[in-house]
Amino acid sequence: MTHATMPDAAPQDGDSYDLIVVGSGAGGLSAAVTAAHLGLRVAVLEKEPVLGGTTAWSGGWLWIPRNPLAIEAGIEEPVEAPLRYLESVMGNRARDPRIDMFLKTGPEMVRFFRDRTALEWIDGNAVPDFVDLPGSVGGGRSLCAAPYDGRGLGRWITKLRPPLGVISIGGLGIAAGADLRHFFNATRRVQSGLHVLSRLGKHAWDLVAHRRGMQLANGNALVARLLRAALDRDVALFTDCPVRMVTIERDRITGVTLETGARLNARAGVVLAAGGFPHDAALQRHLFGPETGTAHYSAAPSGNTGDGLKIGKAAGASVETDLANGGAWAPVSRVPQGDGTMAHFPHLIERAKPGIIAVTGRGERFTNEADSYHAFMRRLFDVSADTSDIHCWLIADHKAQRRWGLGWSRCFPFPLRPYQRKGYLKSAGSLAALATECGLDAATLEQTVSRFNAHAIQGKDPEFGRGESRYNKVQGDPEHRPNPALGPLTSAPFHAVRIVPGSLGTFAGLATDEYARVLDASRAPIPGLFAAGNDMSSIFAGHYPSGGITLGPAMTFGYIAAHTAAGRMGPDATSPNIEGGPHATV
C-alpha cells in the first residue's frame, strides 16, 4: 500500500496507516503534519469534496501567548501573565490542566511549523485581547499565516476550499491589516487605489488561467500552507470520504469504517477533528442553552454536522456540557443566493466603525457594538425575551455605509441597488421611514439615535462604554477623532441590515485530557482515540477571551495529539523526544 499522491485517489479496504485523522481543518492538518514529521504513516479523511473545513473560511488568526514572533519583537512575558488574564475571564476553570499544557506547548508548536514546514507566520503584535481585565495585553499574543501563492499546491489547489463567497470579492480573499485598509481607502488614496487595482488585476488573471484565485490569505493561506507541509511529508489526503465509526479491538481504537463499508487500520489511533456541530439541530438543542433561540445560522461550512462527536460518543466518549456557552457566537445576516438558498454573512468588522449602531426590534441600543462578536451576541441573547425570534438591526448612515459597507452590502464604489432589490439592505430617506421598513417604532429609533449622536460627537458612550477599551479602538477607524469607534449617524439616506443568531463554530465537544486523549464517562482515556479542533471541548470552557482562541488550541492540540500517538509525549510515552519534540528547543 502506498500513500495517495493524486487529488482524486480513494482509500482501499484494508489499507493500513499509523494514524488516521478525521477532518482537514487546522487541528486535523496540524496533527497529520506533526505525526508524519515524527515518522508515522498518516491519512487525512475529509467527507467534503474540498479540504480545509471552517479554517479555510476563517480569518486565520491564532491566539498563542509568548509566541516566537512576539519574543523576537521584544514582547516578552512569563507564562503567569496570560494565565492571569484567563483567570480573570474564566475564574476557576482556568485551572484545567489543558490550559497549562496549551500555554507551554503553543509557542513550541509555532516554532516547529515555522522552522520545519512551509508555514510562514506574520505577527499580531498590535492585536489586543478582547477585554481590558487583569492580565490582558495590547498585543503580542496573536499571529496568522502569511499570504500564500496557491500555485504552490500544484494540482491540489482544486481541493482547497475557496474563501467564503459573501465576504470575498469574487473569490478574492482580503487579508486583515494593511491589505484591508488599502481596500477601505481605495477611492481615497492613490497608493491604496493602485494596490487594489494590482490585486484585482492579478485575481482576474488567476480566474482566467486557473479558474480560481491564487492570492491566498487568512485561513485559506493557513490551510494551503498546511496542505503543502502535508504533501511534503507524504500524508495521504482523501476527500469525499465520510467516516461511519471507529473500529475497536481489545478495548483500543484500531481504525475506522467508512460510509462505503471499507475498513482502514490505524496502528497508533485516530484523531477526531471534524469541525464540531454548528449545523446539527439535535446537538444544538442538547448543547446550546435555551436562551440562544430556536433558530441558528452558523457561518461555518454546512458539512460540519457533529460527525466527530457522534463517532466519539458511539465509542464511549463523554461530551462536555457544563460550558459557559456551547458555541462561538457571532452576529450573522442571511444573504439570498441565486439558487434560492441563504448564505450567512458574519459581521466581524463594521460594527465598531463610526456611524453604525445596533438596535433591538424595539429600536433601542442594547450593547457596546465595538465589543467582540461573541460578546455582542451574548448580550442580544440576554435582552431577548422572545427566543423564537431573536434578532436585531445594524443601522448606518449613508456616509458610514459608503465608507465601510454594511455586511454583504459593500462600500463605494459598489452600487446599493442590487442589495436593496434582493431585500437584504433596507434603505430610507429618514430614520422614521427606515423604522417603518424594519418594523421598528419610529419615535423610539429617532430618540435612540439622537441620544447616541449627542455623546458620539464628543467621543463618548456613557450608556455602554463603546470606544473605551483597547480592542474597541483597534476595531474602529484610527483616523477618526475624537474616538476611533464612535461617530454620529447624520447623513441620509439611512440603511439597515437584519441580524440573526449565528456562530463561527462550536465550543461544546468531546472531553479530553491535556494530551488530547478522548475521555470516557469515568474520565479515563479511550486508548487510541484523540480529538482536536472543535471536536474537542473548548479549553476555555465556553468563554471567548481573544480572537484566535479556536485555531490556537486546535493547532496546539493537534500537535500534542500527534506526539502522544507517536509515544513521544504523555504518561505512556515510550520513545525519546526527537529534535523539535515536546518542550524541546528547535
Solvent accessible surface area in square Angstrom, and as a share of the most:
residue,aa,sasa,rsa
1,M,98,0.44
2,T,118,0.68
3,H,24,0.11
4,A,12,0.10
5,T,90,0.53
6,M,80,0.36
7,P,19,0.12
8,D,117,0.61
9,A,34,0.26
10,A,65,0.51
11,P,17,0.11
12,Q,113,0.50
13,D,103,0.54
14,G,44,0.43
15,D,17,0.09
16,S,50,0.32
17,Y,8,0.03
18,D,24,0.12
19,L,0,0.00
20,I,0,0.00
21,V,0,0.00
22,V,9,0.05
23,G,6,0.05
24,S,1,0.01
25,G,13,0.12
26,A,1,0.01
27,G,4,0.04
28,G,0,0.00
29,L,0,0.00
30,S,0,0.00
31,A,0,0.00
32,A,0,0.00
33,V,0,0.00
34,T,1,0.00
35,A,0,0.00
36,A,16,0.13
37,H,57,0.26
38,L,11,0.06
39,G,63,0.61
40,L,20,0.10
41,R,103,0.37
42,V,1,0.00
43,A,0,0.00
44,V,0,0.00
45,L,2,0.01
46,E,14,0.06
47,K,69,0.29
48,E,37,0.17
49,P,72,0.45
50,V,30,0.17
51,L,0,0.00
52,G,0,0.00
53,G,12,0.11
54,T,33,0.19
55,T,8,0.04
56,A,2,0.02
57,W,63,0.22
58,S,35,0.22
59,G,39,0.38
60,G,1,0.01
61,W,59,0.21
62,L,0,0.00
63,W,0,0.00
64,I,1,0.00
65,P,2,0.01
66,R,64,0.23
67,N,0,0.00
68,P,5,0.03
69,L,25,0.12
70,A,1,0.00
71,I,68,0.35
72,E,116,0.52
73,A,63,0.49
74,G,61,0.58
75,I,62,0.31
76,E,130,0.58
77,E,32,0.15
78,P,85,0.53
79,V,36,0.21
80,E,107,0.48
81,A,26,0.20
82,P,0,0.00
83,L,53,0.26
84,R,139,0.51
85,Y,0,0.00
86,L,0,0.00
87,E,81,0.36
88,S,42,0.27
89,V,33,0.19
90,M,11,0.05
91,G,38,0.37
92,N,109,0.56
93,R,96,0.35
94,A,5,0.04
95,R,188,0.69
96,D,37,0.19
97,P,82,0.52
98,R,17,0.06
99,I,1,0.00
100,D,69,0.36
101,M,21,0.10
102,F,1,0.00
103,L,3,0.02
104,K,107,0.45
105,T,0,0.00
106,G,0,0.00
107,P,10,0.07
108,E,6,0.03
109,M,0,0.00
110,V,0,0.00
111,R,57,0.21
112,F,2,0.01
113,F,0,0.00
114,R,79,0.29
115,D,65,0.34
116,R,83,0.30
117,T,23,0.13
118,A,29,0.23
119,L,0,0.00
120,E,102,0.46
121,W,20,0.07
122,I,71,0.36
123,D,69,0.36
124,G,3,0.03
125,N,31,0.16
126,A,80,0.62
127,V,49,0.28
128,P,3,0.02
129,D,2,0.01
130,F,12,0.05
131,V,71,0.41
132,D,67,0.35
133,L,66,0.33
134,P,71,0.44
135,G,16,0.15
136,S,17,0.11
137,V,38,0.22
138,G,35,0.34
139,G,10,0.10
140,G,2,0.01
141,R,2,0.01
142,S,3,0.02
143,L,0,0.00
144,C,7,0.04
145,A,2,0.01
146,A,11,0.09
147,P,75,0.47
148,Y,30,0.11
149,D,61,0.32
150,G,0,0.00
151,R,151,0.55
152,G,34,0.33
153,L,2,0.01
154,G,44,0.42
155,R,155,0.56
156,W,14,0.05
157,I,15,0.07
158,T,96,0.56
159,K,35,0.15
160,L,2,0.01
161,R,22,0.08
162,P,68,0.43
163,P,24,0.15
164,L,15,0.07
165,G,50,0.48
166,V,9,0.05
167,I,69,0.35
168,S,2,0.01
169,I,34,0.17
170,G,64,0.62
171,G,26,0.25
172,L,2,0.01
173,G,11,0.10
174,I,34,0.17
175,A,15,0.12
176,A,49,0.38
177,G,33,0.31
178,A,57,0.45
179,D,18,0.09
180,L,38,0.19
181,R,130,0.47
182,H,39,0.17
183,F,25,0.10
184,F,32,0.13
185,N,16,0.08
186,A,28,0.22
187,T,80,0.46
188,R,133,0.48
189,R,103,0.38
190,V,121,0.69
191,Q,138,0.61
192,S,5,0.03
193,G,13,0.13
194,L,113,0.56
195,H,57,0.26
196,V,13,0.07
197,L,119,0.59
198,S,56,0.36
199,R,28,0.10
200,L,64,0.32
201,G,42,0.41
202,K,118,0.50
203,H,9,0.04
204,A,54,0.42
205,W,166,0.58
206,D,14,0.07
207,L,75,0.37
208,V,115,0.66
209,A,50,0.39
210,H,70,0.31
211,R,218,0.80
212,R,33,0.12
213,G,7,0.07
214,M,8,0.04
215,Q,41,0.18
216,L,4,0.02
217,A,6,0.05
218,N,31,0.16
219,G,0,0.00
220,N,4,0.02
221,A,0,0.00
222,L,0,0.00
223,V,0,0.00
224,A,0,0.00
225,R,17,0.06
226,L,0,0.00
227,L,0,0.00
228,R,63,0.23
229,A,0,0.00
230,A,0,0.00
231,L,33,0.16
232,D,84,0.43
233,R,54,0.20
234,D,70,0.36
235,V,1,0.01
236,A,0,0.00
237,L,2,0.01
238,F,7,0.03
239,T,15,0.09
240,D,91,0.47
241,C,8,0.05
242,P,43,0.27
243,V,12,0.07
244,R,114,0.41
245,M,87,0.39
246,V,10,0.06
247,T,12,0.07
248,I,88,0.45
249,E,93,0.42
250,R,241,0.88
251,D,120,0.62
252,R,92,0.34
253,I,1,0.00
254,T,34,0.20
255,G,0,0.00
256,V,0,0.00
257,T,7,0.04
258,L,5,0.03
259,E,87,0.39
260,T,117,0.68
261,G,39,0.37
262,A,16,0.12
263,R,115,0.42
264,L,1,0.01
265,N,69,0.36
266,A,1,0.01
267,R,157,0.57
268,A,2,0.02
269,G,0,0.00
270,V,0,0.00
271,V,0,0.00
272,L,0,0.00
273,A,9,0.07
274,A,23,0.18
275,G,17,0.17
276,G,0,0.00
277,F,0,0.00
278,P,1,0.01
279,H,56,0.25
280,D,21,0.11
281,A,59,0.46
282,A,59,0.46
283,L,18,0.09
284,Q,27,0.12
285,R,179,0.65
286,H,120,0.54
287,L,17,0.08
288,F,18,0.08
289,G,24,0.23
290,P,123,0.78
291,E,66,0.30
292,T,7,0.04
293,G,22,0.21
294,T,111,0.64
295,A,42,0.32
296,H,33,0.15
297,Y,48,0.18
298,S,1,0.01
299,A,11,0.08
300,A,4,0.03
301,P,1,0.01
302,S,86,0.55
303,G,13,0.12
304,N,11,0.06
305,T,36,0.21
306,G,0,0.00
307,D,32,0.16
308,G,0,0.00
309,L,0,0.00
310,K,95,0.40
311,I,8,0.04
312,G,0,0.00
313,K,99,0.42
314,A,84,0.65
315,A,16,0.12
316,G,40,0.38
317,A,12,0.09
318,S,29,0.19
319,V,25,0.15
320,E,31,0.14
321,T,85,0.49
322,D,88,0.46
323,L,29,0.14
324,A,53,0.41
325,N,14,0.07
326,G,7,0.07
327,G,0,0.00
328,A,3,0.03
329,W,1,0.00
330,A,0,0.00
331,P,0,0.00
332,V,0,0.00
333,S,1,0.00
334,R,98,0.36
335,V,0,0.00
336,P,30,0.19
337,Q,68,0.30
338,G,88,0.85
339,D,113,0.59
340,G,68,0.66
341,T,77,0.45
342,M,85,0.38
343,A,23,0.18
344,H,34,0.15
345,F,23,0.10
346,P,10,0.07
347,H,0,0.00
348,L,52,0.26
349,I,72,0.37
350,E,10,0.04
351,R,5,0.02
352,A,3,0.02
353,K,17,0.07
354,P,14,0.08
355,G,3,0.03
356,I,0,0.00
357,I,0,0.00
358,A,0,0.00
359,V,0,0.00
360,T,6,0.04
361,G,30,0.29
362,R,129,0.47
363,G,0,0.00
364,E,70,0.31
365,R,17,0.06
366,F,6,0.03
367,T,10,0.06
368,N,14,0.07
369,E,0,0.00
370,A,1,0.01
371,D,43,0.22
372,S,6,0.04
373,Y,23,0.09
374,H,13,0.06
375,A,42,0.33
376,F,0,0.00
377,M,0,0.00
378,R,54,0.20
379,R,100,0.36
380,L,1,0.01
381,F,5,0.02
382,D,87,0.45
383,V,36,0.21
384,S,24,0.16
385,A,104,0.80
386,D,80,0.42
387,T,47,0.27
388,S,77,0.49
389,D,68,0.35
390,I,9,0.05
391,H,36,0.16
392,C,0,0.00
393,W,13,0.05
394,L,0,0.00
395,I,0,0.00
396,A,0,0.00
397,D,5,0.02
398,H,53,0.24
399,K,154,0.65
400,A,4,0.03
401,Q,0,0.00
402,R,45,0.16
403,R,35,0.13
404,W,26,0.09
405,G,3,0.03
406,L,0,0.00
407,G,12,0.11
408,W,38,0.13
409,S,0,0.00
410,R,46,0.17
411,C,22,0.13
412,F,109,0.45
413,P,86,0.54
414,F,70,0.29
415,P,83,0.52
416,L,22,0.11
417,R,143,0.52
418,P,43,0.27
419,Y,17,0.06
420,Q,50,0.22
421,R,152,0.56
422,K,102,0.43
423,G,41,0.40
424,Y,15,0.06
425,L,4,0.02
426,K,58,0.25
427,S,33,0.21
428,A,15,0.11
429,G,56,0.54
430,S,48,0.31
431,L,25,0.12
432,A,34,0.27
433,A,43,0.34
434,L,0,0.00
435,A,0,0.00
436,T,108,0.63
437,E,96,0.43
438,C,14,0.08
439,G,64,0.62
440,L,16,0.08
441,D,78,0.40
442,A,33,0.26
443,A,54,0.42
444,T,32,0.19
445,L,0,0.00
446,E,76,0.34
447,Q,112,0.50
448,T,3,0.02
449,V,3,0.01
450,S,70,0.45
451,R,116,0.42
452,F,9,0.04
453,N,22,0.11
454,A,56,0.44
455,H,68,0.30
456,A,1,0.01
457,I,109,0.55
458,Q,115,0.51
459,G,12,0.11
460,K,123,0.52
461,D,7,0.03
462,P,94,0.59
463,E,91,0.41
464,F,56,0.24
465,G,18,0.17
466,R,1,0.00
467,G,1,0.01
468,E,127,0.57
469,S,21,0.13
470,R,96,0.35
471,Y,15,0.06
472,N,0,0.00
473,K,86,0.36
474,V,82,0.47
475,Q,40,0.18
476,G,2,0.02
477,D,15,0.08
478,P,84,0.53
479,E,86,0.39
480,H,52,0.23
481,R,165,0.60
482,P,82,0.52
483,N,14,0.07
484,P,21,0.13
485,A,0,0.00
486,L,0,0.00
487,G,1,0.01
488,P,36,0.23
489,L,3,0.02
490,T,95,0.55
491,S,38,0.25
492,A,56,0.44
493,P,47,0.30
494,F,17,0.07
495,H,1,0.00
496,A,0,0.00
497,V,1,0.00
498,R,87,0.32
499,I,0,0.00
500,V,9,0.05
501,P,5,0.03
502,G,0,0.00
503,S,0,0.00
504,L,44,0.22
505,G,2,0.02
506,T,2,0.01
507,F,8,0.03
508,A,2,0.02
509,G,0,0.00
510,L,0,0.00
511,A,0,0.00
512,T,6,0.04
513,D,19,0.10
514,E,45,0.20
515,Y,44,0.17
516,A,0,0.00
517,R,42,0.15
518,V,0,0.00
519,L,10,0.05
520,D,38,0.20
521,A,93,0.72
522,S,86,0.55
523,R,131,0.48
524,A,42,0.32
525,P,48,0.30
526,I,18,0.09
527,P,64,0.40
528,G,6,0.06
529,L,0,0.00
530,F,9,0.04
531,A,0,0.00
532,A,0,0.00
533,G,18,0.17
534,N,22,0.11
535,D,0,0.00
536,M,10,0.05
537,S,1,0.01
538,S,16,0.10
539,I,5,0.02
540,F,1,0.01
541,A,5,0.04
542,G,0,0.00
543,H,49,0.22
544,Y,21,0.08
545,P,1,0.01
546,S,1,0.01
547,G,19,0.18
548,G,12,0.11
549,I,5,0.03
550,T,43,0.25
551,L,17,0.08
552,G,0,0.00
553,P,13,0.08
554,A,4,0.03
555,M,0,0.00
556,T,0,0.00
557,F,0,0.00
558,G,0,0.00
559,Y,0,0.00
560,I,0,0.00
561,A,0,0.00
562,A,0,0.00
563,H,2,0.01
564,T,19,0.11
565,A,15,0.12
566,A,18,0.14
567,G,13,0.12
568,R,44,0.16
569,M,14,0.06
570,G,19,0.18
571,P,89,0.56
572,D,105,0.55
573,A,48,0.38
574,T,121,0.71
575,S,38,0.25
576,P,109,0.69
577,N,80,0.41
578,I,57,0.29
579,E,117,0.53
580,G,3,0.03
581,G,0,0.00
582,P,5,0.03
583,H,106,0.47
584,A,32,0.25
585,T,127,0.74
586,V,37,0.21
